[in-house]
Amino acid sequence: MAKEKIVLAYSGGLDTSVILKWLKETYDAEIIAFTADIGQKDELDGLEEKALATGASKIYIDDLRAEFAKDFINPMFQAAALYEGQYLLGTSIARPLIAKRMVEIARAEGATAIAHGATGKGNDQVRFELTAAALAPELSVIAPWRLEAFREQFPGRAEMIAYAEKHNIPVTASAAKPYSTDRNLLHISFESGMLEDPWFDPSATSNKDMFVLSVDPEDAPDQAEYIELEFAQGDCVAINGTQLSPLEVMETLNEIGGKHGIGRVDMVENRFVGMKSRGVYETPGGTILFTAHRKMESLTMDRDVMHLRDSLISKYASLVYNGFWFAPERLAIQALVSESQKNVSGTVRLKLYKGNVIGAGVKSPVSLYNPDIATMEADPTKAYDQGDATGFIRLNALRLKVGSGVEQNAKK
């Protein structure tokens, strides 16, 4: 009889390397490794050889960067999603794409289960498994870190390293970088280790080597740089006059933003599973794109449409953070967002200087801003009669006057 097949989300780090070998031994199954190229750069080097040497029967290393930018980052930025007012959701938005492709591979290979190396304390376990539930409810999910047998065998990293050495699994684990990282096209995150102390300062001079995508703002150029971003229906389509794909937009903005020390965030956030955690993020290109998109909307979006969309930002961001990308409520909100973006077109000019993204101009052929109406001088269009405001204010003040009268009578 053919062995059962399990598709494992594989990064090649200590955890997933050990898990690959452990799954094969424990389940006597054929393990198919899957790595999504979503912009990790050199972290992908040597993964195929390593996975096969560790016991995988096959490995998929799929370039999903273009899909990530077009179908995940862009829709999320159109929604102006920002979790707890700071986090641009770089890790969160990558997980549904990885899980989606893992499900596709499982079905193509005839696998009965998928597996991941997310811990039982984090958000990623939820994101992977909610996506699988939405797209392939027939698949089983194996989460080793939630299995007592696995935790008993590997109570700490020392046991995992010893296991790797025993099985000749090459791993990189040292005290030189006592924190974990997760990198993709949108950002890189840092957590755990020394960062678990919220008083620890990652921006201190002695810790400059930790950051990857951006220079320290203090070391950024002393000369500001101006850039222009062109938008079409809510998506950036050109930078400084050069037409670019969504992937090229992100790559270009990351390079420009990183040079100027843009996009660093240090926050304590609320995980879906109930605990607080400290995360440090670098999102240079995303920070520029988010700011530019908002400025484009300010000129071209109807007031009440913008306010309606904005009222859903917190809900939308929480859905992404908590793993509900493929849930019907996220799709419903996205439909509203897409409708709101139909006229978000034009050009935004920004000034980049030592970690700051400063607005320097915005224009659009479908601008809703009319200087003739907004002017403090005489209105040549006669579109707005200042005297009309008297009745407008009187009607809006009516309920306040009535309410105040009731309160005053009650005090007598």
HELIX and SHEET records of a PDB file:
HELIX    1   1 LEU A   14  TYR A   27  1                                  14    
HELIX    2   2 LYS A   41  LEU A   44  5                                   4    
HELIX    3   3 LEU A   47  THR A   54  1                                   8    
HELIX    4   4 ARG A   65  PHE A   68  1                                   4    
HELIX    5   5 ALA A   69  ILE A   73  3                                   5    
HELIX    6   6 ASN A   74  GLN A   78  1                                   5    
HELIX    7   7 GLY A   90  GLU A  109  1                                  20    
HELIX    8   8 ASP A  124  LEU A  135  1                                  12    
HELIX    9   9 PRO A  144  ARG A  146  5                                   3    
HELIX   10  10 GLU A  148  GLN A  153  1                                   6    
HELIX   11  11 ARG A  157  LYS A  166  1                                  10    
HELIX   12  12 GLY A  193  GLU A  196  5                                   4    
HELIX   13  13 THR A  205  MET A  210  5                                   6    
HELIX   14  14 PRO A  217  ASP A  219  5                                   3    
HELIX   15  15 PRO A  246  LYS A  259  1                                  14    
HELIX   16  16 PRO A  284  THR A  300  1                                  17    
HELIX   17  17 ARG A  303  SER A  311  1                                   9    
HELIX   18  18 ILE A  313  ASN A  322  1                                  10    
HELIX   19  19 PRO A  328  SER A  340  1                                  13    
HELIX   20  20 PRO A  371  ALA A  374  1                                   4    
HELIX   21  21 ASP A  388  LYS A  411  1                                  24    
SHEET    1   A 5 LYS A  58  ASP A  63  0                                        
SHEET    2   A 5 GLU A  30  ASP A  37  1                                        
SHEET    3   A 5 LYS A   5  ALA A   9  1                                        
SHEET    4   A 5 ALA A 113  ALA A 115  1                                        
SHEET    5   A 5 SER A 140  ILE A 142  1                                        
SHEET    1   B 4 SER A 180  ARG A 183  0                                        
SHEET    2   B 4 ILE A 188  GLU A 191 -1                                        
SHEET    3   B 4 LYS A 276  GLU A 282 -1                                        
SHEET    4   B 4 ARG A 264  ASN A 270 -1                                        
SHEET    1   C 5 THR A 242  GLN A 243  0                                        
SHEET    2   C 5 ASP A 235  ILE A 239 -1                                        
SHEET    3   C 5 GLU A 225  ALA A 232 -1                                        
SHEET    4   C 5 GLY A 346  TYR A 353 -1                                        
SHEET    5   C 5 ASN A 356  LYS A 363 -1                                        
END                                                                             
